[in-house]
Amino acid sequence: MEKIERKRLAYTHQGRTIYEWEQSLEDVTVFITPPPGVTAKMLDCKIEARRLTLGLKGNPPFIDELFEETVNSSDSCWFFENGELTIQLTKGSKGKTWPAVFQGHTKVDPFTMSECNKSLMLERFQAENPGFDFSGASFNGQVPDPKTFMGGVGYK
């Protein structure tokens, strides 16, 4: 059974990629490539229900932003591997499609939002029907909201 494909989206500022991100039914994952020489022990990362604060210890934060939606901070985490910082955020509302990671950051365009909805709906179908393979499935017409379609989706 193949995995439903997710696509990393980039947030850029003044022509520079600040972070990339992707989402699933339950998570939003943020990927940041810090400058060379930065190690995990140098980072100060705080994940709260509405805010992410990230920077080097003893310095002002590089990111101090409110999330677009709430997260379950006790189930969220971060790790540093192969020169990339990965921040795994557990959505406060399972199945909700996020248009951006942070408030005030560029939201994804309508086409990309529709593609995200398709991916989340296929992931939902896969989770609700484990014996079936939806990796090659497609939608005709408008994609329903993965959060509310047919009575909604909830945490188990």
N, C-alpha and C positions, 0 to 999 in steps of 0.2 A: 504494500500500500504506500503510495507516494505522499510526501508531505505537501500541504498547501503552500504555494509560493508566497513569500512576503518580499516587499521591495523597500529598501532603505531610501528614505527621503532626506534631503540635505537642507539645512538652514545655513544660509550664507549672509555675510555682512561685509560690505565694501569689497566684494569679489573673493572673500576668503570663507572657506567652509568652517563654521564654528562647531557644528555637530551634525551627525546623521541620526536618524531615528526610524523605527518601525513599530508596528503594533500588532497585537493578536487580540483575541476575545478578552483575555484577562490581563494582558501586560502592555506597557509601552517601554521600549528599550531604547536608550540613548547611547550613542557611541561618540567618544571624543578622543582625538589624537593629541595628547599634550606635547609640549616642546621636548626635544631630545634631552635626556638626562633626568627627567622627572620620574620619580619612583612612587609607588603606592604609599610609602611611609611619609612622603612629603605632602600628600593631599589631605585636605580637610573637606569632607563631603557630608552634608546634613540633609536628610530627606524628611520633610514634614508633610502633613496631609495636603497642604496647599502650596508649599514652597520648596525649592531646591536651592541650597547654598553650596557653592563649590569654589575652591581656590587652593592656594598653597598655604600651609600653616604659617601663621604669623604675618600674613599679607591680607589686604582687602580681597574679597571674593571676586573671582573671574565671572561667575554666574551667581546672581541673587535674584531669582525670578519666581513669580507665581505660576503654578501649573494652570493649564487651560481647564482641567477638570481635577477633581480630588483623587488622591491616591491613598492606598492603605499603607501607611508608612511602616508599620510593624512587619509587613510581608515584603517590603521593598529592600533592595540591597545594591551594593556596587562592588566591582572587582576590577583589578588592573592586570591585564594579561597581554603579552606580546606587544607592548608599547601602546595599547589601546585601553582607555577607561570605558567600562560598560556599566551603565546605571539601569538596573532592572526595576521598573515601577509597576506595582500591582494596581490595576485600575480600581477605583472606589465603586464604580458602576460597571459591572461585567457586560461586555457586548457593545458598549458605547463607543462610537467612532470619534476619535479625537481629530479635530481639524488642524491642530498645532500642539506642540508640547507645552509651550509657555504663552501666557497672555501677552498680547502686543507683538508677538512674532508672526511672521508671514504665515497665513493659513494656506493649506493646500488648495489648489484650484479645483473647480467642480468636477472635472474629468478624473483627476487623481483621487478625489474624495469618493467618487463612484467606484473606482477600482479598489480602494480600501474597503468599501462596503461589500463588494463582491468577495474579496478575500476573506473577510470576517464571516460572511454568510456561509461560504464553503467550509470554513473552519468550524462553524457552529453545526452545520449538517454532519460533518465528519465526527464531531464529539457526540452528537445525539444518535448517530447511526454507525457505531464502530466497525461493523462488518462490511461497510460499503466504501468504495474509493471515489471521492468527489474531486480528485486532483485535476481531472480533465473536463469537469462540468463547466457549463457557461450559462449565462442568463440572457433571456430575450426581453428587451424593454428595461424599464426602471427596476433597479435592485431594491428590495425592501430593506428597512432598517433592521440590522441584526439584533439590536437590543429589544425591539418590540414585536417583531414578526411572530405571528401565531402564539400570542400569549406571553411573549418575552422569554428572556433567558435570565437565570439567576445563579448565584453561587450555591454549590451543594455542600 
